[in-house]
Amino acid sequence: MVLDTGRERGRALDDLVAMAQNVGTAVESVIDGKADAIRLALTVLLAEGHLLIEDVPGVGKTMLSKALARSIDCSVRRIQFTPDLLPSDITGVSAYNQERGDFEFKPGPVFANIVVGDEINRASPKTQSALLECMEERQVTVDGTTYPLEQPFIVIATQNPVEMEGTYPLPEAQRDRFTARISIGYPTAIAEREMLDTHGSSSPLDQLKPVATASDVHDLVLAVRGVLVSPPVKEYIIALARATRNSPELRLGASPRSALHLLRASRAWAALDGRDYVIPDDIQALAVPVLAHRLLPTAEAMVERRLPEQVVAKLVSELPLPRP
């Protein structure tokens, strides 16, 4: 019985790796030279989380999110965040139906498997807060009625750095709901030349075909849940989260939700390597993208230009590894 369960888990992981490779190959046909960012995006998808892509304009943030969405045959909705966007434009609204003589709910674009939020920090904080319930509880409450969202459900949001004009910084509660934050960065000279050759005449998204379905992703998510995390590795996650809370360079440390997101992401990261168990290396690889965007530096750290990413990397290097 145990042997059969192990074989089934092994087959599920083999299917996961093969499917993830297909999706990654499809996305890489659109985004050149960004294998690390694509893998992290797949990790967040399989960890049932949400992804925040932050970088300067024009480096492919929206292209990455749209390529990932198009590679999966599921419902996709795109929301362009603007200063005049209202919360009801995201969640939906109850409208009066004259024929029925009653109010009926008209779902908003958040009712989809993949929701692409473009330039999320250009909307007001009131509109940004409309996603809080959706991202955490995967439901929407309008006029006292709760509507469940589709499964799987992931929000892939892009934003420009807060130094850019016309942006509103995301509230701490909103940032804490994103499993990971990544930056695309500028491409290499070779990748940029290939982009000019392939993107110059037409958009590569036009040729991108789905290589997975929503049910496939749901099965892969269930397979990731079965990845084993030993008690010492869990203690390592807790120790890392507590280290951020006690750091003199941070005035806001990692929340308990961030530790949970780190655990789930480490399971997906290990599964993408074909392993059914998590090792400390997985935690170290994910610590910065999962934790850094939730932390707030002290005034002294800001003056010394000590970014949260640098603080997390320092804590990871200093924290002793768990003993087997």
Secondary structure, 3 states (H helix, E strand, C coil): CHHHHHHHHHHHHHHHHHHHHHHHHHHHCCCCCCHHHHHHHHHHHHCCCCEEEECCCCCCHHHHHHHHHHCEECCEEEEECCCCCCCHHHHEEEEEECCCCEEEEEECCCCCCEEEEECHHHCCHHHHHHHHHHHHHCEEEECCEEEECCCCCEEEEEECCCCCCCCCCCCHHHHHCCCEEECCCCCCHHHHHHHHHHHCCCCHHHHCCCCEEHHHHHHHHHHHHCCECCHHHHHHHHHHHHHHHHCCCEEECCCHHHHHHHHHHHHHHHHHCCCCECCHHHHHHHHHHHHHHHCEECHHHHHCCCCHHHHHHHHHHHCCCCCC
